[in-house]
């Protein structure tokens, strides 16, 4: 039987120059902001209850709102990143959700509209700059198990291949995006110059600069001009999508890292979904899940449906490097709660970044896929 789930949608992301990243420095009355946001949307409906249903891993907050007539909507409140990017991403996602064709026409959660545009409320007071978007609750069917069996991995690879093809077909009718991998890493380089003390010791700053330079240097090695730009959600985990009894993708929510970019940005997180360790409550971002036979099985099934290139496989390590530099180092202290930000950034210096050029074997995958 279908169930309703309160969802979280969409984005993070930073900046143009100079870099701006919002962070709330004072205690915030979230319920008050939610009520003001709803009054701006439709003050004829009265809120009965607001319940925080956030996962408590990130700084974003998700609320289930129940009205006096028992209708329910979901609110996402964010104060991370840049308002213009938040608005831009939600409008792209809404357009994507309305333009995807069967069998993915109902996959994505729908934003609430006002005057035919995604309604986004901006709250600015003192140092607080927060934004609210409303969503219809999305239906879920089955969750995949915490640790997948081979038949789950095979079907997931095929389904993701089909989903990426569906996203590719509608890419030309979506609103334009201002974010690219280049602008995000350039933004980090800028911060490393002007806010050096925020990134640790001089040695750590030099280490980050080295990896930024490597990312730009290596980008030219993979024929990236041939890489297609499509909508990607990046953060895939067992808890943010559901499947049918036949293991077909049914619904997806939680869109914090959405962007228009290369499909391979999704693959690191799928390597975690299919990993032998399975879904974990306490997590780290090790690269070794992309070396597992289980991930190669996923890619083989994906490749049958939506063929990959050797250049894309070789670029997987740069997609991982980008993820660590951008989402863990540059934005981690704004996006993750303090406990996770500290843990993940420490591991980035000690484990993640040193492993990029040492531990990932692209040529083995290329051989297994028959590309090389």
Secondary structure as GFF3:
##gff-version 3
##sequence-region A 1 372
A	DSSP	beta_strand	3	5	.	.	.	ID=ss1
A	DSSP	alpha_helix	30	42	.	.	.	ID=ss2
A	DSSP	beta_strand	47	52	.	.	.	ID=ss3
A	DSSP	beta_strand	61	67	.	.	.	ID=ss4
A	DSSP	beta_strand	72	78	.	.	.	ID=ss5
A	DSSP	alpha_helix	83	99	.	.	.	ID=ss6
A	DSSP	beta_strand	113	114	.	.	.	ID=ss7
A	DSSP	beta_strand	117	118	.	.	.	ID=ss8
A	DSSP	beta_strand	120	125	.	.	.	ID=ss9
A	DSSP	beta_strand	128	135	.	.	.	ID=ss10
A	DSSP	beta_strand	138	140	.	.	.	ID=ss11
A	DSSP	alpha_helix	150	170	.	.	.	ID=ss12
A	DSSP	three_ten_helix	171	173	.	.	.	ID=ss13
A	DSSP	alpha_helix	181	194	.	.	.	ID=ss14
A	DSSP	three_ten_helix	196	199	.	.	.	ID=ss15
A	DSSP	alpha_helix	202	219	.	.	.	ID=ss16
A	DSSP	three_ten_helix	224	226	.	.	.	ID=ss17
A	DSSP	beta_strand	229	232	.	.	.	ID=ss18
A	DSSP	three_ten_helix	238	240	.	.	.	ID=ss19
A	DSSP	beta_strand	241	243	.	.	.	ID=ss20
A	DSSP	beta_strand	249	252	.	.	.	ID=ss21
A	DSSP	beta_strand	259	262	.	.	.	ID=ss22
A	DSSP	three_ten_helix	263	266	.	.	.	ID=ss23
A	DSSP	alpha_helix	267	273	.	.	.	ID=ss24
A	DSSP	three_ten_helix	287	291	.	.	.	ID=ss25
A	DSSP	alpha_helix	293	305	.	.	.	ID=ss26
A	DSSP	alpha_helix	310	323	.	.	.	ID=ss27
A	DSSP	pi_helix	324	330	.	.	.	ID=ss28
A	DSSP	alpha_helix	332	335	.	.	.	ID=ss29
A	DSSP	alpha_helix	338	347	.	.	.	ID=ss30
A	DSSP	pi_helix	348	352	.	.	.	ID=ss31
A	DSSP	alpha_helix	353	359	.	.	.	ID=ss32
A	DSSP	alpha_helix	362	368	.	.	.	ID=ss33
###
